[in-house]
Amino acid sequence: MTKPEFIPYKHTRHASDDEMLNRSKTFYDIMNTRRTIRQFSDQVVPRKIVEHCLMTAGTAPSGANQQPWKFVVVSDSKAKAQIRASAEKEEQEFYSHRASDEWLDSISHLGTNASKPFLETAPILIVVFEEKYGLDEVGNKSKRYYPTESVGLATGLLITALHHAGLASLTHTPSPMAFLNNVLDVPINYKPFLILVAGHPAPDMTVPNIKRKTLSEIAEFR
Ligand SMILES: Cc1cc2nc3c(=O)[nH]c(=O)nc-3n(C[C@H](O)[C@H](O)[C@H](O)COP(=O)(O)O)c2cc1C
């Protein structure tokens, strides 16, 4: 057992109610312009920007502070081509056999299919892995607590940080994703969580005309 140690915490974001009202509305306005895009330009993204966004992701809360996430940033064209080829193979299976009619029906409004050119066009693919269990050099396993919830939170922060910085993203989950461990040589205790495709939108691209639920549909005040 580790003895707890405490340090002072300065809540530097403290502000008046008016200022917080202003901040919360401004931030909502920024985030309400986020959309998942599926057509990317090949414009390069400076690495430092991605680093800051990943550092933001790394500030997420996590079960027992185990920070069970790993982000592999892929910009190498050969690696991207390999990921595209493997993902399209799985997606081909998904769209033609694996997905139920109900599933296909629920994504039909997105106009997606097995073709994933963005996996090569976009400047970066951030492959998010979830550490399912710890694994030391001699093969001893250790438990992770709430790794899925924790990685989901970190990924949300990453998407938010990318959007806030001015980049667009696509949450991509080719099904199944085990090929990512092989292609990226990542140990098996890390399970692929999703691929976050990031970069700038292609000129004149379009997005599905979807609606977000209203506040009263998603929240209750009791
Ligand atoms: C867990 C998860 C998996 C997703 N997987 C895919 C995917 O494989 N391909 C895709 O085109 N979009 C995928 N999406 C994006 C959703 O379709 C998109 O978020 C949704 O339609 C809402 O659109 P918006 O992000 O523009 O608000 C995924 C989103 C989430 C949260």
The ligand as an SDF file (V2000), in Angstrom:
LIG
                    3D

 31 33  0  0  0  0  0  0  0  0999 V2000
  -17.4960    5.0940  -31.2100 C   0  0  0  0  0  0  0  0  0  0  0  0
  -17.7310    5.7100  -32.5590 C   0  0  0  0  0  0  0  0  0  0  0  0
  -17.4440    5.0040  -33.7050 C   0  0  0  0  0  0  0  0  0  0  0  0
  -17.6020    5.5800  -34.9660 C   0  0  0  0  0  0  0  0  0  0  0  0
  -17.2170    4.8780  -36.0700 N   0  0  0  0  0  0  0  0  0  0  0  0
  -17.3170    5.4500  -37.2810 C   0  0  0  0  0  0  0  0  0  0  0  0
  -16.8110    4.7890  -38.4270 C   0  0  0  0  0  0  0  0  0  0  0  0
  -16.2480    3.6880  -38.3400 O   0  0  0  0  0  0  0  0  0  0  0  0
  -16.9490    5.3890  -39.6310 N   0  0  0  0  0  0  0  0  0  0  0  0
  -17.5330    6.6230  -39.7640 C   0  0  0  0  0  0  0  0  0  0  0  0
  -17.6150    7.1050  -40.8920 O   0  0  0  0  0  0  0  0  0  0  0  0
  -17.9850    7.3120  -38.6780 N   0  0  0  0  0  0  0  0  0  0  0  0
  -17.8750    6.7590  -37.4540 C   0  0  0  0  0  0  0  0  0  0  0  0
  -18.2830    7.4530  -36.3290 N   0  0  0  0  0  0  0  0  0  0  0  0
  -18.7620    8.8440  -36.4700 C   0  0  0  0  0  0  0  0  0  0  0  0
  -20.2720    8.9590  -36.2710 C   0  0  0  0  0  0  0  0  0  0  0  0
  -20.9420    8.4480  -37.3950 O   0  0  0  0  0  0  0  0  0  0  0  0
  -20.6170   10.4440  -36.0590 C   0  0  0  0  0  0  0  0  0  0  0  0
  -20.0030   10.8790  -34.8710 O   0  0  0  0  0  0  0  0  0  0  0  0
  -22.1200   10.6580  -35.9370 C   0  0  0  0  0  0  0  0  0  0  0  0
  -22.7380   10.3650  -37.1620 O   0  0  0  0  0  0  0  0  0  0  0  0
  -22.4480   12.0870  -35.5000 C   0  0  0  0  0  0  0  0  0  0  0  0
  -21.9150   13.0120  -36.4250 O   0  0  0  0  0  0  0  0  0  0  0  0
  -20.9960   14.2130  -35.9400 P   0  0  0  0  0  0  0  0  0  0  0  0
  -19.7750   13.6080  -35.3000 O   0  0  0  0  0  0  0  0  0  0  0  0
  -20.6930   14.9830  -37.1970 O   0  0  0  0  0  0  0  0  0  0  0  0
  -21.7610   15.0100  -34.9380 O   0  0  0  0  0  0  0  0  0  0  0  0
  -18.1190    6.8970  -35.0760 C   0  0  0  0  0  0  0  0  0  0  0  0
  -18.4100    7.6170  -33.9000 C   0  0  0  0  0  0  0  0  0  0  0  0
  -18.2010    7.0420  -32.6620 C   0  0  0  0  0  0  0  0  0  0  0  0
  -18.4840    7.8580  -31.4210 C   0  0  0  0  0  0  0  0  0  0  0  0
  1  2  1  0
  2  3  1  0
  2 30  2  0
  3  4  2  0
  4  5  1  0
  4 28  1  0
  5  6  2  0
  6  7  1  0
  6 13  1  0
  7  8  2  0
  7  9  1  0
  9 10  1  0
 10 11  2  0
 10 12  1  0
 12 13  2  0
 13 14  1  0
 14 15  1  0
 14 28  1  0
 15 16  1  0
 16 17  1  0
 16 18  1  0
 18 19  1  0
 18 20  1  0
 20 21  1  0
 20 22  1  0
 22 23  1  0
 23 24  1  0
 24 25  2  0
 24 26  1  0
 24 27  1  0
 28 29  2  0
 29 30  1  0
 30 31  1  0
M  END
$$$$
